[in-house]
Amino acid sequence: MHLYGPYSHEVAQELHDVIEMELLKEDNLNMGFTQGTACETYLKQHEREIETYRNKLDAVLERFGSFSPLLLELYATTHFIATARYQTYGAVTKQEVYYGSSPGVGE
């Protein structure tokens, strides 16, 4: 799942764990994931906790649910770069994130 960066050991471990628990299974044909055999049981067991976050989960799924893992990784990497640049330079434009120029460099 890691093509662009930055690599997250925590995310990789969580993904490994849910695959091991058979909550998800890898869909190598489509480079994605599908529901695992234990998913329905897990959802029923944790229905109360899930309901607490239902609105947030629905919003995330509405916004990103149709994205491929590759596109999600690209979005996450872009967000990481924008955040890091903002913390370093303050205000950052889309062009600075897309093309990597630093504020004040090359002006």
C-alpha positions in Angstrom: 0.0 0.0 0.0 3.0 2.3 0.4 4.1 3.9 -2.9 4.3 7.6 -2.3 5.4 8.1 1.3 5.8 8.9 4.1 5.6 5.3 5.3 3.6 4.8 8.5 4.5 1.7 10.5 1.4 2.2 12.6 -1.0 2.2 9.6 0.8 -0.8 8.1 0.5 -2.7 11.4 -3.2 -1.8 11.8 -3.9 -3.0 8.2 -2.0 -6.2 8.8 -4.0 -6.8 12.0 -7.4 -6.3 10.4 -6.4 -8.6 7.5 -5.2 -11.2 10.1 -8.5 -10.9 11.9 -10.3 -11.4 8.6 -12.1 -8.1 8.9 -10.7 -7.1 5.5 -9.2 -9.2 2.7 -6.9 -7.9 0.0 -8.3 -7.6 -3.5 -5.1 -8.0 -5.5 -7.0 -7.8 -8.8 -8.4 -4.3 -8.1 -5.5 -3.2 -5.8 -7.9 -2.7 -2.9 -9.7 -4.4 -0.1 -13.0 -6.1 0.4 -15.0 -7.1 3.4 -13.5 -10.2 5.2 -15.4 -13.2 6.6 -15.4 -11.9 10.2 -16.5 -8.3 9.4 -20.2 -8.7 10.0 -19.7 -10.4 13.4 -17.2 -7.7 14.4 -19.6 -4.9 13.4 -22.4 -6.4 15.4 -20.2 -6.9 18.5 -19.1 -3.2 18.3 -22.4 -1.7 17.2 -22.6 0.7 20.2 -19.1 2.1 19.7 -19.6 2.5 15.9 -22.9 4.3 16.5 -21.1 6.9 18.6 -19.1 7.9 15.6 -21.7 7.2 12.9 -21.9 10.8 11.5 -18.2 11.1 11.3 -17.8 7.7 9.7 -20.5 8.4 7.2 -18.9 11.8 6.3 -15.5 10.2 5.7 -17.0 7.4 3.6 -19.1 9.9 1.6 -16.0 11.9 0.8 -13.3 9.2 0.4 -15.1 5.8 0.2 -14.9 5.5 -3.6 -11.1 6.3 -3.7 -8.6 3.6 -4.4 -5.9 2.8 -1.9 -3.4 4.5 -4.3 -5.5 7.7 -4.5 -5.9 7.7 -0.7 -2.2 7.4 -0.3 -1.6 10.3 -2.7 -4.0 12.5 -0.8 -2.4 11.6 2.5 1.0 12.3 1.2 -0.1 15.7 -0.2 -1.7 16.5 3.2 1.5 15.6 5.0 3.6 17.8 2.7 1.2 20.7 3.0 1.2 20.4 6.8 4.9 20.1 7.1 5.4 23.1 4.8 2.9 25.2 6.8 4.7 24.3 10.0 8.0 25.4 8.5 7.1 28.4 6.4 3.6 29.5 7.6 1.1 30.2 4.8 1.6 27.8 1.9 0.0 27.9 -1.6 -1.2 24.9 -3.7 1.6 25.6 -6.2 4.2 25.4 -3.4 2.8 22.0 -2.4 2.4 20.7 -5.9 5.8 21.9 -7.3 7.9 22.0 -4.2 9.1 25.6 -4.3 9.8 27.3 -1.0 8.5 30.7 -0.2 11.0 33.4 -1.1 13.2 31.0 -3.1 13.7 31.9 -6.8 11.8 35.2 -6.6 
